[in-house]
Amino acid sequence: MIINTHSDYVIRELNNLIMLSNKEIRTNRKFEELGYKEDEFVNSSEVTSYMFNFKNKSSKNISIKRIPINEFGFDVESIDNTIDELNNTTEELFYLIKYPIKNED
């Protein structure tokens, strides 16, 4: 199966499925509490992840980089950075609205 995504939700869920294959999680059956079944586990050795980057928006040249996978899944740095930036912006806007700075004119 091939999955192409920019969604951090899809990546997070795939990482959850990879972490479910951990022996400790299988042994203590915590996965059942979390709403998963044993047949949903994904072994990290059965997954390969690649990042495809276009040189620029009009380019047909693509760089392909393999993303390492371990028992915790994999990180897509560009998506993680974007999510962090958006979360910081959201937090700053929230606090500006919640606690407005009053002008002392």
FENJOSUL-V918977 format. One record per pair of residues at least 6 apart in sequence whose C-alpha atoms are under 6 Angstrom apart, sorted by the first residue. I is the first residue (numbers start at 1). J is the second residue. Records with the same first field share a line. If there is no record, write none. Layout:
# FENJOSUL-V918977
I->J ; J
This chain:
# FENJOSUL-V918977
15->73
17->41 ; 42
18->42 ; 43 ; 44 ; 73
19->71 ; 72
20->41
21->41 ; 42 ; 43
49->66 ; 67
50->65 ; 66 ; 67
51->64 ; 65
52->63 ; 64
53->62 ; 63
54->61 ; 62
55->61
